[in-house]
Amino acid sequence: QKSTKMTSSTTTPPPTAALDSSKNNINRQLSNIPKNRFELELEFIQSLASPRYLHHLANQNYLRDESFLQFLQYLKYWKQPQYAKYITYPHCFFFLDLLCDNETFRNELVNVDFQNFVHQQQ
C-alpha cells in the first residue's frame, strides 16, 4: 500500500504545482502575442476600407476560410469607442460588417466589376 500511495502522490501534482504550470502556460501564450498587436490590428482593420484589398482577399480565398471569418468577427471590438477613436477610415467598419454578415458580398468581391462598383460608391 505504501508504494501505491507514493505512486499516486508522484503522479498527481500538488495544487500549487498545477497552478504554477497553468501560469507558465499562460505566460507562453502571452509571449506569442506580438508586442505591436494593437498597431497590426489597427493597420489591418483600416485596410478593409479598400475595395481593392477586399478583392485581393476574395481572390486569395481568405473570405471562404472559416478561421479568417472568425478573426473578422473578433475585430468587431474595434467598433467600441475606446478603440474606434484611433480609426482614420471609419467606413472600414461598414465593410467589416458586410464581410462578417453578408456571404453574397464576400462572393461578389471576386469580380473586378463588383470591386469597381464598390469603389465608386465610396
Secondary structure, DSSP 4 states (H G I P E B T S, - for coil): -HHHHHHHHHHS--HHHHHHHHHHHHHHHHHTS-TTHHHHHHHHHHHTT-HHHHHHHHHTTGGG-HHHHHHHHHGGGGGSHHHHTT-S-THHHHHHHHHHH-HHHHHHTTSHHHHHHHHHH-
